[in-house]
Amino acid sequence: MKQSKMDLFKIGDKIVYPNQGLGIIEDIQLEDYFGEKFKIYHLRLLANDTLVLVPSTSTEEIGIRKPISPELIEDMFDYMRNGTVEVTMNWKGRYKENLSLMKSGLTRNVAFVLKRLYYLNLIKPLSFREKKMMEKAKELIVSEIAEVSSSSSSIIEQKVLDNLSYCFRDVKPSLES
């Protein structure tokens, strides 16, 4: 049977599926394909109640991971509250880079996209696609932190927005946005 470093999931584990959000491992089946046995995870995505079947050998490639540890939550808020962001005005290149960061599934990358688009939205109107991406990034960050911290999504969302507002408190908003 093919093994993977990510064979550490068990039934009931909460996971993060890149660009889709939180899920839970409902079942693990051993299935035979072309004479080889594979462990197949049955993941239920919580956002839309979709069942996804993923071979254990693909979890790393896809980027499926456990949620961040509670100790990292304050680091995430600190990241959103402090520092600057570099924004290229080339829409196509920026969108491609942001999409790649979102697909990585790493909380820090998703937070970077959120912070960058939040800032950009202050200085100029976002395109429809970038608005959707900013909302998706916020939803992914909020749902993961809410789950890990056992807080309500509305409390976490407010804290995320408060930290971003604080970070960009000196930015003069565009009148067009």
MDAnalysis code that builds the backbone (N, CA, C; Angstrom):
import MDAnalysis as mda
import numpy as np

u = mda.Universe.empty(531, n_residues=177, atom_resindex=np.repeat(np.arange(177), 3), trajectory=True)
u.add_TopologyAttr("name", ["N", "CA", "C"] * 177)
u.add_TopologyAttr("resid", np.arange(1, 178))
u.add_TopologyAttr("resname", ["MET", "LYS", "GLN", "SER", "LYS", "MET", "ASP", "LEU", "PHE", "LYS", "ILE", "GLY", "ASP", "LYS", "ILE", "VAL", "TYR", "PRO", "ASN", "GLN", "GLY", "LEU", "GLY", "ILE", "ILE", "GLU", "ASP", "ILE", "GLN", "LEU", "GLU", "ASP", "TYR", "PHE", "GLY", "GLU", "LYS", "PHE", "LYS", "ILE", "TYR", "HIS", "LEU", "ARG", "LEU", "LEU", "ALA", "ASN", "ASP", "THR", "LEU", "VAL", "LEU", "VAL", "PRO", "SER", "THR", "SER", "THR", "GLU", "GLU", "ILE", "GLY", "ILE", "ARG", "LYS", "PRO", "ILE", "SER", "PRO", "GLU", "LEU", "ILE", "GLU", "ASP", "MET", "PHE", "ASP", "TYR", "MET", "ARG", "ASN", "GLY", "THR", "VAL", "GLU", "VAL", "THR", "MET", "ASN", "TRP", "LYS", "GLY", "ARG", "TYR", "LYS", "GLU", "ASN", "LEU", "SER", "LEU", "MET", "LYS", "SER", "GLY", "LEU", "THR", "ARG", "ASN", "VAL", "ALA", "PHE", "VAL", "LEU", "LYS", "ARG", "LEU", "TYR", "TYR", "LEU", "ASN", "LEU", "ILE", "LYS", "PRO", "LEU", "SER", "PHE", "ARG", "GLU", "LYS", "LYS", "MET", "MET", "GLU", "LYS", "ALA", "LYS", "GLU", "LEU", "ILE", "VAL", "SER", "GLU", "ILE", "ALA", "GLU", "VAL", "SER", "SER", "SER", "SER", "SER", "SER", "ILE", "ILE", "GLU", "GLN", "LYS", "VAL", "LEU", "ASP", "ASN", "LEU", "SER", "TYR", "CYS", "PHE", "ARG", "ASP", "VAL", "LYS", "PRO", "SER", "LEU", "GLU", "SER"])
u.atoms.positions = np.array([
    [0.847, -1.188, 0.000],
    [0.000, 0.000, 0.000],
    [0.884, 1.240, 0.000],
    [0.554, 2.209, -0.850],
    [1.325, 3.449, -0.900],
    [1.052, 4.271, 0.350],
    [2.110, 4.769, 0.943],
    [1.995, 5.583, 2.150],
    [2.367, 7.023, 1.841],
    [1.942, 7.906, 2.683],
    [2.258, 9.322, 2.540],
    [2.636, 9.854, 3.909],
    [3.436, 10.940, 3.899],
    [3.770, 11.586, 5.177],
    [2.499, 12.097, 5.856],
    [1.457, 12.333, 5.050],
    [0.245, 12.910, 5.599],
    [-0.755, 11.844, 6.051],
    [-0.287, 10.613, 6.251],
    [-1.178, 9.564, 6.733],
    [-1.514, 9.762, 8.209],
    [-1.399, 10.974, 8.682],
    [-1.619, 11.231, 10.093],
    [-3.050, 11.660, 10.394],
    [-3.920, 11.656, 9.390],
    [-5.313, 12.025, 9.638],
    [-6.100, 10.794, 10.066],
    [-7.078, 11.044, 10.932],
    [-7.967, 9.959, 11.341],
    [-9.410, 10.460, 11.308],
    [-10.339, 9.554, 11.370],
    [-11.760, 9.912, 11.329],
    [-12.057, 10.899, 12.460],
    [-12.754, 11.967, 12.111],
    [-13.109, 12.997, 13.083],
    [-12.165, 14.186, 13.083],
    [-10.998, 14.048, 12.438],
    [-10.050, 15.164, 12.391],
    [-10.610, 16.309, 11.555],
    [-10.381, 17.516, 12.037],
    [-10.703, 18.708, 11.250],
    [-9.486, 19.010, 10.380],
    [-9.746, 19.407, 9.145],
    [-8.662, 19.722, 8.210],
    [-8.991, 21.042, 7.507],
    [-7.986, 21.582, 6.837],
    [-8.191, 22.755, 5.994],
    [-7.887, 22.319, 4.571],
    [-8.870, 22.504, 3.689],
    [-8.718, 22.187, 2.280],
    [-8.478, 23.517, 1.566],
    [-7.330, 23.657, 0.891],
    [-6.989, 24.950, 0.270],
    [-8.111, 25.532, -0.592],
    [-8.364, 26.792, -0.375],
    [-9.353, 27.586, -1.107],
    [-10.794, 27.129, -0.886],
    [-10.996, 26.103, -0.054],
    [-12.348, 25.615, 0.229],
    [-12.714, 25.801, 1.695],
    [-11.709, 25.760, 2.563],
    [-11.968, 25.984, 3.976],
    [-11.925, 24.722, 4.806],
    [-12.611, 24.798, 5.923],
    [-12.588, 23.710, 6.897],
    [-13.384, 22.505, 6.427],
    [-12.879, 21.355, 6.827],
    [-13.576, 20.106, 6.556],
    [-13.336, 19.156, 7.699],
    [-14.003, 18.032, 7.621],
    [-13.828, 17.007, 8.643],
    [-13.684, 15.660, 7.943],
    [-12.823, 14.821, 8.467],
    [-12.640, 13.493, 7.894],
    [-13.752, 12.608, 8.441],
    [-14.672, 12.225, 7.561],
    [-15.816, 11.411, 7.976],
    [-15.524, 9.926, 7.924],
    [-14.654, 9.535, 6.991],
    [-14.385, 8.112, 6.823],
    [-13.034, 7.947, 6.137],
    [-12.434, 6.781, 6.322],
    [-11.199, 6.436, 5.629],
    [-11.406, 5.021, 5.093],
    [-11.286, 4.868, 3.789],
    [-11.497, 3.579, 3.145],
    [-10.202, 3.115, 2.502],
    [-10.006, 1.815, 2.476],
    [-8.900, 1.228, 1.742],
    [-9.476, 0.756, 0.414],
    [-9.014, 1.314, -0.689],
    [-9.564, 0.959, -1.993],
    [-8.465, 0.457, -2.907],
    [-8.848, -0.428, -3.797],
    [-7.916, -1.078, -4.707],
    [-8.059, -0.461, -6.100],
    [-6.972, 0.089, -6.621],
    [-6.962, 0.643, -7.968],
    [-5.805, 0.028, -8.726],
    [-6.119, -0.669, -9.793],
    [-5.104, -1.257, -10.662],
    [-4.093, -2.090, -9.872],
    [-4.614, -2.852, -8.922],
    [-3.755, -3.758, -8.164],
    [-3.027, -3.124, -6.983],
    [-3.168, -1.814, -6.803],
    [-2.533, -1.139, -5.666],
    [-3.605, -0.697, -4.683],
    [-3.275, -0.812, -3.416],
    [-4.219, -0.368, -2.379],
    [-3.912, 1.077, -1.994],
    [-4.962, 1.866, -1.892],
    [-4.833, 3.272, -1.510],
    [-5.782, 3.582, -0.368],
    [-5.295, 4.407, 0.556],
    [-6.153, 4.917, 1.624],
    [-6.855, 6.150, 1.060],
    [-8.172, 6.165, 1.128],
    [-8.970, 7.280, 0.596],
    [-9.676, 7.982, 1.752],
    [-9.404, 9.283, 1.871],
    [-10.083, 10.092, 2.883],
    [-11.413, 10.591, 2.324],
    [-12.450, 10.472, 3.120],
    [-13.752, 11.036, 2.782],
    [-13.884, 12.324, 3.605],
    [-13.727, 13.454, 2.927],
    [-13.745, 14.760, 3.600],
    [-15.081, 15.454, 3.380],
    [-15.664, 15.973, 4.432],
    [-16.888, 16.769, 4.328],
    [-16.485, 18.222, 4.493],
    [-16.664, 19.019, 3.437],
    [-16.364, 20.450, 3.517],
    [-17.505, 21.127, 4.261],
    [-17.177, 21.846, 5.318],
    [-18.206, 22.414, 6.192],
    [-18.937, 23.591, 5.559],
    [-18.264, 24.350, 4.704],
    [-18.882, 25.550, 4.127],
    [-20.080, 25.224, 3.243],
    [-19.999, 24.106, 2.499],
    [-21.093, 23.800, 1.564],
    [-21.571, 22.353, 1.670],
    [-21.141, 21.624, 2.695],
    [-21.581, 20.258, 2.967],
    [-21.267, 19.293, 1.813],
    [-20.180, 19.543, 1.097],
    [-19.781, 18.692, -0.015],
    [-18.874, 17.580, 0.481],
    [-19.059, 16.380, -0.063],
    [-18.187, 15.257, 0.254],
    [-17.129, 15.161, -0.838],
    [-15.866, 15.121, -0.441],
    [-14.751, 15.031, -1.371],
    [-13.938, 13.803, -1.006],
    [-13.584, 12.987, -2.010],
    [-12.754, 11.815, -1.784],
    [-11.334, 12.156, -2.216],
    [-10.376, 11.957, -1.317],
    [-8.987, 12.314, -1.595],
    [-8.073, 11.153, -1.216],
    [-7.276, 10.656, -2.179],
    [-6.287, 9.628, -1.827],
    [-5.280, 10.210, -0.835],
    [-4.901, 9.425, 0.153],
    [-3.961, 9.928, 1.166],
    [-2.645, 10.355, 0.531],
    [-2.290, 9.750, -0.601],
    [-1.040, 10.101, -1.276],
    [-1.108, 11.484, -1.922],
    [-2.307, 12.061, -2.047],
    [-2.463, 13.373, -2.691],
    [-2.645, 14.521, -1.711],
    [-2.783, 14.226, -0.433],
    [-3.094, 15.298, 0.525],
    [-2.020, 16.367, 0.561],
    [-0.755, 15.939, 0.499],
    [0.344, 16.906, 0.546],
    [0.364, 17.774, -0.713],
    [0.206, 17.128, -1.861],
    [0.202, 17.844, -3.144],
    [-0.940, 18.864, -3.200],
    [-2.112, 18.475, -2.716],
    [-3.272, 19.365, -2.705],
    [-3.089, 20.478, -1.677],
    [-2.393, 20.169, -0.589],
    [-2.171, 21.156, 0.461],
    [-3.096, 20.998, 1.644],
    [-3.752, 19.850, 1.739],
    [-4.638, 19.594, 2.879],
    [-3.770, 19.527, 4.137],
    [-4.228, 20.199, 5.170],
    [-3.439, 20.283, 6.401],
    [-4.369, 20.393, 7.603],
    [-3.766, 20.247, 8.763],
    [-4.515, 20.474, 10.000],
    [-4.642, 21.983, 10.202],
    [-5.667, 22.444, 10.917],
    [-5.793, 23.888, 11.202],
    [-4.596, 24.396, 12.005],
    [-4.385, 25.704, 11.970],
    [-3.271, 26.285, 12.723],
    [-3.448, 25.994, 14.213],
    [-2.350, 26.027, 14.931],
    [-2.426, 25.776, 16.369],
    [-2.930, 27.043, 17.064],
    [-3.595, 26.874, 18.201],
    [-4.109, 28.041, 18.937],
    [-3.014, 29.058, 19.269],
    [-1.770, 28.567, 19.437],
    [-0.662, 29.470, 19.772],
    [-0.356, 30.446, 18.631],
    [-0.712, 30.096, 17.405],
    [-0.403, 30.956, 16.260],
    [-1.468, 32.018, 15.973],
    [-2.593, 31.939, 16.654],
    [-3.684, 32.883, 16.390],
    [-3.248, 34.317, 16.645],
    [-2.604, 34.551, 17.769],
    [-2.180, 35.922, 18.080],
    [-1.157, 36.419, 17.071],
    [-0.301, 35.515, 16.572],
    [0.657, 35.882, 15.525],
    [-0.069, 36.345, 14.266],
    [-1.171, 35.674, 13.935],
    [-1.954, 36.050, 12.753],
    [-2.527, 37.456, 12.925],
    [-3.088, 37.720, 14.092],
    [-3.651, 39.056, 14.341],
    [-2.545, 40.108, 14.336],
    [-1.397, 39.770, 14.899],
    [-0.263, 40.682, 14.914],
    [0.186, 40.993, 13.484],
    [0.212, 39.976, 12.630],
    [0.584, 40.170, 11.224],
    [-0.400, 41.120, 10.525],
    [-1.681, 40.947, 10.808],
    [-2.695, 41.808, 10.173],
    [-2.646, 43.236, 10.717],
    [-2.192, 43.395, 11.948],
    [-2.187, 44.694, 12.625],
    [-0.952, 45.529, 12.278],
    [0.140, 44.879, 11.874],
    [1.417, 45.576, 11.697],
    [2.026, 45.381, 10.319],
    [2.871, 46.318, 9.957],
    [3.643, 46.186, 8.725],
    [2.956, 46.805, 7.523],
    [3.664, 46.761, 6.427],
    [3.149, 47.313, 5.179],
    [2.981, 46.188, 4.170],
    [2.380, 46.504, 3.052],
    [2.254, 45.533, 1.967],
    [2.728, 46.169, 0.675],
    [3.347, 45.361, -0.144],
    [3.760, 45.794, -1.478],
    [2.634, 45.404, -2.427],
    [2.195, 46.357, -3.238],
    [1.128, 46.058, -4.186],
    [1.565, 46.504, -5.566],
    [1.566, 45.549, -6.487],
    [1.844, 45.897, -7.868],
    [0.546, 46.386, -8.504],
    [0.633, 47.382, -9.336],
    [-0.581, 47.904, -9.968],
    [-0.939, 47.123, -11.239],
    [-0.094, 46.149, -11.617],
    [-0.395, 45.295, -12.758],
    [-1.460, 44.293, -12.313],
    [-2.695, 44.520, -12.712],
    [-3.826, 43.725, -12.247],
    [-3.641, 42.242, -12.539],
    [-3.268, 41.927, -13.755],
    [-3.167, 40.523, -14.170],
    [-2.116, 39.769, -13.348],
    [-0.930, 40.362, -13.198],
    [0.135, 39.730, -12.425],
    [-0.234, 39.584, -10.960],
    [-0.849, 40.628, -10.412],
    [-1.258, 40.620, -9.005],
    [-2.311, 39.539, -8.769],
    [-3.285, 39.446, -9.677],
    [-4.354, 38.464, -9.536],
    [-3.789, 37.041, -9.579],
    [-2.874, 36.812, -10.517],
    [-2.251, 35.494, -10.658],
    [-1.484, 35.107, -9.395],
    [-0.715, 36.059, -8.870],
    [0.052, 35.798, -7.655],
    [-0.878, 35.526, -6.470],
    [-1.917, 36.345, -6.332],
    [-2.875, 36.142, -5.239],
    [-3.570, 34.793, -5.353],
    [-3.935, 34.406, -6.569],
    [-4.600, 33.122, -6.792],
    [-3.692, 31.974, -6.363],
    [-2.433, 32.077, -6.719],
    [-1.454, 31.050, -6.345],
    [-1.304, 30.979, -4.822],
    [-1.259, 32.125, -4.165],
    [-1.158, 32.156, -2.704],
    [-2.401, 31.544, -2.058],
    [-3.577, 31.830, -2.610],
    [-4.821, 31.269, -2.067],
    [-4.829, 29.748, -2.206],
    [-4.365, 29.262, -3.351],
    [-4.364, 27.820, -3.604],
    [-3.369, 27.074, -2.719],
    [-2.378, 27.782, -2.193],
    [-1.399, 27.119, -1.319],
    [-2.077, 26.598, -0.061],
    [-3.144, 27.283, 0.360],
    [-3.868, 26.859, 1.554],
    [-3.210, 27.249, 2.859],
    [-2.020, 27.845, 2.806],
    [-1.336, 28.231, 4.032],
    [-1.986, 29.479, 4.617],
    [-2.286, 29.443, 5.886],
    [-2.990, 30.542, 6.539],
    [-2.260, 31.864, 6.350],
    [-0.949, 31.850, 6.462],
    [-0.165, 33.084, 6.315],
    [-0.307, 33.669, 4.905],
    [-0.327, 32.800, 3.876],
    [-0.484, 33.270, 2.500],
    [-1.873, 33.861, 2.267],
    [-2.887, 33.213, 2.821],
    [-4.259, 33.713, 2.677],
    [-4.387, 35.052, 3.410],
    [-3.757, 35.170, 4.574],
    [-3.768, 36.429, 5.327],
    [-3.048, 37.526, 4.538],
    [-1.975, 37.171, 3.843],
    [-1.246, 38.129, 3.013],
    [-2.158, 38.663, 1.900],
    [-2.884, 37.762, 1.237],
    [-3.810, 38.170, 0.169],
    [-4.886, 39.086, 0.740],
    [-5.453, 38.715, 1.881],
    [-6.482, 39.540, 2.509],
    [-5.933, 40.930, 2.827],
    [-4.760, 40.978, 3.433],
    [-4.164, 42.255, 3.825],
    [-3.867, 43.107, 2.601],
    [-3.324, 42.502, 1.566],
    [-2.992, 43.222, 0.338],
    [-4.258, 43.779, -0.335],
    [-5.295, 42.959, -0.451],
    [-6.523, 43.417, -1.119],
    [-7.282, 44.430, -0.267],
    [-7.228, 44.260, 1.036],
    [-7.866, 45.228, 1.942],
    [-7.223, 46.605, 1.728],
    [-5.893, 46.624, 1.693],
    [-5.159, 47.873, 1.471],
    [-5.506, 48.460, 0.105],
    [-5.463, 47.625, -0.917],
    [-5.746, 48.087, -2.272],
    [-7.153, 48.668, -2.369],
    [-8.082, 48.027, -1.684],
    [-9.476, 48.488, -1.679],
    [-9.610, 49.878, -1.044],
    [-8.695, 50.210, -0.144],
    [-8.719, 51.545, 0.466],
    [-8.277, 52.622, -0.520],
    [-7.338, 52.265, -1.412],
    [-6.780, 53.297, -2.291],
    [-7.430, 53.347, -3.675],
    [-8.124, 52.272, -4.060],
    [-8.827, 52.283, -5.351],
    [-9.878, 51.187, -5.360],
    [-10.899, 51.341, -6.186],
    [-11.926, 50.290, -6.233],
    [-11.344, 48.972, -6.768],
    [-11.718, 47.880, -6.135],
    [-11.274, 46.560, -6.589],
    [-12.157, 46.084, -7.736],
    [-11.573, 45.249, -8.596],
    [-12.365, 44.600, -9.641],
    [-13.309, 43.609, -8.960],
    [-14.305, 43.156, -9.689],
    [-15.250, 42.175, -9.166],
    [-14.516, 40.930, -8.678],
    [-13.550, 40.435, -9.479],
    [-12.815, 39.218, -9.121],
    [-11.991, 39.420, -7.852],
    [-11.362, 40.587, -7.733],
    [-10.553, 40.823, -6.539],
    [-11.438, 41.015, -5.304],
    [-12.601, 41.622, -5.473],
    [-13.537, 41.739, -4.337],
    [-13.933, 40.354, -3.847],
    [-14.256, 39.468, -4.804],
    [-14.632, 38.097, -4.440],
    [-13.479, 37.387, -3.742],
    [-12.257, 37.592, -4.237],
    [-11.093, 36.962, -3.639],
    [-10.858, 37.492, -2.228],
    [-11.035, 38.798, -2.028],
    [-10.856, 39.379, -0.694],
    [-11.886, 38.785, 0.269],
    [-13.120, 38.657, -0.176],
    [-14.161, 38.067, 0.674],
    [-13.851, 36.610, 0.998],
    [-13.367, 35.871, -0.003],
    [-13.015, 34.459, 0.201],
    [-11.853, 34.342, 1.191],
    [-10.840, 35.185, 1.036],
    [-9.691, 35.160, 1.950],
    [-10.157, 35.452, 3.373],
    [-11.015, 36.450, 3.523],
    [-11.531, 36.802, 4.855],
    [-12.323, 35.627, 5.434],
    [-13.173, 35.029, 4.621],
    [-13.988, 33.891, 5.073],
    [-13.099, 32.726, 5.521],
    [-12.048, 32.428, 4.761],
    [-11.155, 31.315, 5.112],
    [-10.408, 31.586, 6.415],
    [-9.892, 32.802, 6.558],
    [-9.162, 33.179, 7.782],
    [-10.102, 33.143, 8.989],
    [-11.253, 33.775, 8.838],
    [-12.212, 33.862, 9.947],
    [-12.680, 32.473, 10.373],
    [-13.037, 31.623, 9.409],
    [-13.575, 30.308, 9.783],
    [-12.515, 29.450, 10.476],
    [-11.273, 29.529, 10.008],
    [-10.221, 28.722, 10.645],
    [-9.916, 29.218, 12.055],
    [-9.761, 30.522, 12.203],
    [-9.454, 31.058, 13.542],
    [-10.634, 30.840, 14.492],
    [-11.853, 31.009, 13.994],
    [-13.036, 30.793, 14.844],
    [-13.080, 29.344, 15.327],
    [-12.795, 28.412, 14.443],
    [-12.812, 26.999, 14.801],
    [-11.731, 26.686, 15.842],
    [-10.527, 27.150, 15.596],
    [-9.399, 26.852, 16.483],
    [-9.571, 27.519, 17.849],
    [-10.115, 28.738, 17.851],
    [-10.240, 29.479, 19.109],
    [-11.580, 29.249, 19.804],
    [-12.451, 28.473, 19.178],
    [-13.807, 28.231, 19.711],
    [-14.551, 29.541, 19.958],
    [-14.345, 30.504, 19.063],
    [-15.058, 31.786, 19.125],
    [-16.056, 31.848, 17.980],
    [-16.972, 32.791, 18.073],
    [-17.940, 32.933, 16.988],
    [-17.276, 33.621, 15.799],
    [-17.752, 33.293, 14.621],
    [-17.222, 33.895, 13.392],
    [-17.370, 35.410, 13.412],
    [-18.477, 35.899, 13.948],
    [-18.696, 37.354, 13.941],
    [-17.674, 38.076, 14.823],
    [-17.307, 37.482, 15.942],
    [-16.295, 38.090, 16.820],
    [-14.936, 38.093, 16.130],
    [-14.579, 36.965, 15.506],
    [-13.282, 36.863, 14.824],
    [-13.244, 37.802, 13.625],
    [-14.323, 37.863, 12.869],
    [-14.358, 38.760, 11.702],
    [-14.148, 40.210, 12.135],
    [-14.788, 40.608, 13.214],
    [-14.623, 41.978, 13.706],
    [-13.172, 42.223, 14.134],
    [-12.577, 41.240, 14.777],
    [-11.189, 41.388, 15.212],
    [-10.244, 41.485, 14.006],
    [-10.489, 40.689, 12.971],
    [-9.687, 40.756, 11.741],
    [-9.804, 42.143, 11.127],
    [-11.030, 42.629, 10.985],
    [-11.255, 43.950, 10.377],
    [-10.667, 45.074, 11.234],
    [-10.784, 44.947, 12.547],
    [-10.194, 45.958, 13.439],
    [-8.674, 46.008, 13.282],
    [-8.045, 44.833, 13.187],
    [-6.586, 44.781, 13.032],
    [-6.148, 45.346, 11.687],
    [-6.869, 45.030, 10.632],
    [-6.538, 45.575, 9.309],
    [-6.745, 47.089, 9.290],
    [-7.823, 47.553, 9.887],
    [-8.082, 49.000, 9.963],
    [-6.962, 49.708, 10.709],
    [-6.513, 49.095, 11.792],
    [-5.433, 49.688, 12.579],
    [-4.151, 49.751, 11.746],
    [-3.866, 48.675, 11.029],
    [-2.646, 48.617, 10.211],
    [-2.617, 49.747, 9.177],
    [-3.764, 50.019, 8.583],
    [-3.825, 51.007, 7.499],
    [-4.529, 52.294, 7.931],
    [-4.420, 52.619, 9.220],
    [-5.110, 53.786, 9.774],
    [-4.682, 55.097, 9.125],
    [-3.461, 55.162, 8.578],
    [-2.969, 56.395, 7.977],
    [-3.240, 56.501, 6.490],
    [-3.853, 55.464, 5.912],
    [-4.159, 55.471, 4.477],
    [-5.420, 56.287, 4.255],
    [-5.327, 57.215, 3.329],
    [-6.503, 58.030, 2.989],
    [-7.338, 57.263, 1.973],
    [-8.557, 56.862, 2.356],
    [-9.394, 56.099, 1.443],
    [-9.755, 56.873, 0.173],
    [-9.855, 56.136, -0.904],
    [-10.284, 56.712, -2.181],
    [-11.767, 57.039, -2.077],
    [-12.192, 58.118, -2.705],
    [-13.607, 58.473, -2.673],
    [-14.412, 57.590, -3.604],
    [-13.740, 56.880, -4.517],
    [-14.442, 56.044, -5.489],
    [-14.865, 54.702, -4.920],
    [-14.239, 54.211, -3.829],
    [-14.530, 52.864, -3.377],
    [-15.836, 52.701, -2.670],
])
